[in-house]
Amino acid sequence: PKNQCYKGIDGLRCDFGQGLPPQAWEYIINRARSVKWNFVWMSESLDGGEVTYRSNRHFDVLNENLIFELKSAGTASAYRTAFEGRRTSYGQGLLLLNTVSHDEQNYSDPWQAVIRYGAAATIDGAPMIFAGQELGLSDFYGYDLMEKNLGKYVPHFKTYNSMMPLWGNTDFGLDQLYQVFSGINKARQASPALRSSNRYFINQTSGSPQESIYSIAKYESAGLSPNLSEVVFAFMSLDRNNNQS
């Protein structure tokens, strides 16, 4: 029924978003919104660069090549560079903050995804967990069927697949993952400061960052006292194996 089309939020991920010229996307998006005003459009352009600049004009969410920079990031400065570079390129454009996609390989150590998700969840954008990451999905484990796609192993997405290997795994280290993801998401949901675009990266008193601890201050509104406007200090250890101070 026509009166049902205005309920809820629908959306579309447009694979290879640069495959159509901007005029075509603008027509398609405007035509869809003439029927459902709150239809959400996300452009997928993992190549990054100029094609994502033009997508930022008319798409609601950008799924660009941040996942590759996050994958190689090992220091606080690398995370800052990735986030600041996108602020320069897209301004207040909404980014998909994902650590992997359906056709990119997962981390061999599932906790590496947690580290990157925790850092990304402190900035404005749309954080995304790939199905199974919260249960211990890794590069060659998690689903009944894994597929070699362009030289990378990914959960098979062209046929029926099952996550039962993950659901049945009670390994203590993996069983704690969902609680960490849950805590991060609950903190973000409860905090207007964490969701805001207002940020200030924190250095040590020496003036340099602690490269093994991603550190950021988030604030709800500039110039207001913390008893009137929320301020949050967020930290994420980037070192999987060693304590940091």
PyMOL commands that set and color helices and strands:
alter all, ss='L'
color gray80, all
select helices_A, chain A and resi 2-4+17-19+22-33+50-58+66-72+76-90+110-120+133-135+164-167+172-175+177-190+192-195
alter helices_A, ss='H'
color red, helices_A
select strands_A, chain A and resi 11-14+40-44+61-63+94-98+126-128+146-149+152-155+199-201+213-219+231-237
alter strands_A, ss='S'
color yellow, strands_A
deselect
rebuild
show_as cartoon
